[in-house]
Amino acid sequence: MYKSKINISIRKTILDPQGKAVEHSLQSLGFSGIKDTRIGKYIELLIDAKSAEEAGEISRKACEKLLANPVMEDYSIIITEIKEEN
């Protein structure tokens, strides 16, 4: 069993209006040192696979087909093995 941790972020070249709105709100609350804010997604998948490589491939395909927009977003995947307790 493997856990896939997926971080999805809007590409730096794409305007992030939600991030800008949060940045302005933080600045209005007195957080003047914040100079850039980007909003993304974090997704965890629990995958029954034979290897970390297989779990990574399943995760990559899930990102390409559903979880991430390949035109606007980048993603990174971290796979960790989950030890099953007996």
C-alpha positions in Angstrom: 0.0 0.0 0.0 1.3 3.4 -0.9 0.4 7.0 -0.1 0.6 9.5 -2.9 1.0 13.2 -1.8 0.2 15.5 -4.7 0.8 19.2 -4.8 -0.8 21.1 -7.6 0.1 24.8 -8.3 -0.8 27.3 -10.9 2.2 28.0 -13.2 4.2 31.1 -12.4 3.3 32.6 -15.8 -0.4 32.3 -15.1 -2.2 35.1 -13.1 -3.6 33.8 -9.8 -6.5 36.1 -8.9 -7.4 34.0 -5.8 -3.8 34.3 -4.6 -3.9 38.1 -5.2 -7.1 38.4 -3.2 -5.7 36.5 -0.2 -2.5 38.6 -0.5 -4.4 41.9 -0.3 -6.5 40.6 2.6 -3.4 39.6 4.5 -1.8 43.0 3.9 -4.9 44.7 5.1 -4.7 42.7 8.3 -1.2 44.0 8.9 1.0 41.3 7.3 3.1 43.8 5.3 6.0 41.5 4.7 4.1 39.2 2.4 5.0 40.0 -1.2 3.4 37.1 -3.2 0.7 34.6 -2.5 -0.2 31.6 -4.7 -3.1 29.3 -4.1 -2.9 25.6 -5.0 -4.3 22.2 -4.2 -3.0 19.3 -2.0 -4.4 15.8 -2.6 -3.6 12.5 -0.9 -4.4 9.1 -2.5 -4.1 5.7 -0.9 -3.1 3.3 -3.6 -2.9 -0.5 -3.6 0.0 -1.1 -5.9 2.9 -3.6 -6.2 5.6 -1.0 -6.2 6.3 2.7 -5.6 6.9 3.1 -9.3 3.4 1.7 -10.1 1.8 4.0 -7.5 3.7 6.9 -9.0 2.4 6.0 -12.5 -1.1 5.7 -11.3 -0.8 9.1 -9.6 0.7 10.7 -12.7 -2.1 9.4 -14.8 -4.7 10.6 -12.3 -3.2 14.1 -12.5 -3.1 14.1 -16.3 -6.6 12.9 -16.7 -8.5 14.7 -13.8 -6.7 16.3 -10.9 -4.5 18.9 -12.7 -5.1 21.2 -15.7 -2.0 20.6 -17.8 -2.4 24.0 -19.6 -2.3 26.0 -16.3 -1.0 23.9 -13.5 2.1 22.0 -12.5 2.2 19.1 -10.1 4.6 17.2 -7.9 4.1 13.7 -6.5 5.7 12.1 -3.4 5.1 8.4 -2.9 5.6 6.8 0.5 5.0 3.2 1.5 2.4 2.5 4.1 3.3 -0.4 6.4 0.2 -2.5 7.1 -0.2 -3.5 10.8 -1.1 -7.1 11.6 
